[in-house]
Amino acid sequence: MTASTVPPMVRVRGVHKSYHDNTVLKGVDLDVAPGSVTVLIGPSGAGKSTLLRVINHLEKVDRGYVMVDGELIGHRRAGGRLHELRESEILKQRTNIGFVFQDFNLFANLTVLQNVAEAPISAQRRRPAEVYPMARELLDRVGLADKADEYPRRLSGGQQQRVAIARALALRPKLLLFDEPTSALDPELVGEVLAVMRSLADQGTTMVVVTHEMAFAREVADTVVFMADGAVVEQGPPDRLLVRPDHERTRSFLAKFL
């Protein structure tokens, strides 16, 4: 099978999402290749974070569908229609999709090691004897092996976000989603989180990243997707889209960063 015929890891088709009278996604189509890094950029309110939440069914679509690794997310198809899965089935699907939030979402009452180990044990029913050594290896991988027994409140924001990445990796996901992973960090802490993400990209981790870090997009992304007003305006490799975008809306947005 050639690279061009490999099925996408993520396939989004015709996705619409509204909240009351506010239409946030307007028929979004997107493919993400296995082992690639896709960076979503665009102004606030473009629908980028909502699209991430739709991919792992934290938000239900109004129309359209999402597939990850060939599997419909949140639905099954029967009789030519999509039917919502049971919550237990959706939770099982989510264990294949790691999500790193901008505000860390660590459990304050658990140690760093326990935060990383909790989901594999509770959601995937894996044995603690297997999970805890793996969790320590992941903490070492993100440079926090010496913080295993600390509580999150004793860590810097950058350290907490690296724990959150280790926690997402602990589920052995097929896909990692990052929603503005550095936006809550002091500027001097941004680099340590981006370094971990670069390492994941080098190892072939499939990632979809919402960020305003254009240097990261230029250096790491395989595809940059510019969104505005709930739609994909254009997409392409960073050395083309960030340098010679086709649309005036993209050029206007990038002029504020580049």
FENPE-V378707 format. One record per residue. N is the residue number from 1. RES is the residue in three letters. NEAR is the number of other C-alpha atoms within 10 Angstrom. Layout:
N/RES/NEAR
N/RES/NEAR
This chain:
1/MET/6
2/THR/5
3/ALA/8
4/SER/8
5/THR/7
6/VAL/10
7/PRO/15
8/PRO/19
9/MET/20
10/VAL/24
11/ARG/20
12/VAL/21
13/ARG/16
14/GLY/16
15/VAL/22
16/HIS/22
17/LYS/23
18/SER/15
19/TYR/9
20/HIS/6
21/ASP/6
22/ASN/8
23/THR/13
24/VAL/20
25/LEU/28
26/LYS/17
27/GLY/16
28/VAL/20
29/ASP/16
30/LEU/16
31/ASP/16
32/VAL/21
33/ALA/20
34/PRO/19
35/GLY/19
36/SER/21
37/VAL/26
38/THR/26
39/VAL/27
40/LEU/28
41/ILE/26
42/GLY/23
43/PRO/15
44/SER/11
45/GLY/14
46/ALA/20
47/GLY/25
48/LYS/30
49/SER/20
50/THR/20
51/LEU/25
52/LEU/20
53/ARG/17
54/VAL/22
55/ILE/25
56/ASN/25
57/HIS/19
58/LEU/15
59/GLU/14
60/LYS/20
61/VAL/21
62/ASP/13
63/ARG/15
64/GLY/15
65/TYR/22
66/VAL/24
67/MET/19
68/VAL/21
69/ASP/16
70/GLY/12
71/GLU/14
72/LEU/18
73/ILE/22
74/GLY/27
75/HIS/20
76/ARG/12
77/ARG/11
78/ALA/8
79/GLY/6
80/GLY/6
81/ARG/8
82/LEU/15
83/HIS/12
84/GLU/13
85/LEU/15
86/ARG/10
87/GLU/10
88/SER/9
89/GLU/13
90/ILE/17
91/LEU/17
92/LYS/12
93/GLN/18
94/ARG/21
95/THR/21
96/ASN/19
97/ILE/21
98/GLY/24
99/PHE/24
100/VAL/24
101/PHE/20
102/GLN/17
103/ASP/17
104/PHE/20
105/ASN/13
106/LEU/20
107/PHE/15
108/ALA/12
109/ASN/11
110/LEU/15
111/THR/18
112/VAL/29
113/LEU/24
114/GLN/19
115/ASN/23
116/VAL/30
117/ALA/24
118/GLU/22
119/ALA/18
120/PRO/23
121/ILE/18
122/SER/11
123/ALA/13
124/GLN/13
125/ARG/11
126/ARG/15
127/ARG/11
128/PRO/15
129/ALA/9
130/GLU/12
131/VAL/20
132/TYR/19
133/PRO/13
134/MET/15
135/ALA/26
136/ARG/21
137/GLU/16
138/LEU/23
139/LEU/24
140/ASP/15
141/ARG/15
142/VAL/22
143/GLY/15
144/LEU/19
145/ALA/16
146/ASP/10
147/LYS/19
148/ALA/19
149/ASP/12
150/GLU/14
151/TYR/19
152/PRO/24
153/ARG/14
154/ARG/11
155/LEU/14
156/SER/13
157/GLY/20
158/GLY/23
159/GLN/20
160/GLN/23
161/GLN/29
162/ARG/27
163/VAL/29
164/ALA/26
165/ILE/28
166/ALA/28
167/ARG/27
168/ALA/24
169/LEU/24
170/ALA/25
171/LEU/23
172/ARG/14
173/PRO/17
174/LYS/19
175/LEU/26
176/LEU/21
177/LEU/24
178/PHE/22
179/ASP/21
180/GLU/19
181/PRO/27
182/THR/26
183/SER/15
184/ALA/16
185/LEU/18
186/ASP/12
187/PRO/10
188/GLU/8
189/LEU/16
190/VAL/18
191/GLY/15
192/GLU/16
193/VAL/21
194/LEU/18
195/ALA/14
196/VAL/17
197/MET/23
198/ARG/16
199/SER/14
200/LEU/20
201/ALA/18
202/ASP/13
203/GLN/10
204/GLY/12
205/THR/20
206/THR/21
207/MET/28
208/VAL/24
209/VAL/24
210/VAL/24
211/THR/20
212/HIS/18
213/GLU/17
214/MET/18
215/ALA/11
216/PHE/16
217/ALA/24
218/ARG/19
219/GLU/11
220/VAL/21
221/ALA/25
222/ASP/19
223/THR/23
224/VAL/26
225/VAL/22
226/PHE/26
227/MET/24
228/ALA/21
229/ASP/17
230/GLY/23
231/ALA/19
232/VAL/22
233/VAL/16
234/GLU/16
235/GLN/22
236/GLY/16
237/PRO/16
238/PRO/22
239/ASP/16
240/ARG/14
241/LEU/21
242/LEU/21
243/VAL/13
244/ARG/11
245/PRO/19
246/ASP/14
247/HIS/12
248/GLU/9
249/ARG/15
250/THR/23
251/ARG/16
252/SER/11
253/PHE/15
254/LEU/19
255/ALA/9
256/LYS/7
257/PHE/10
258/LEU/10
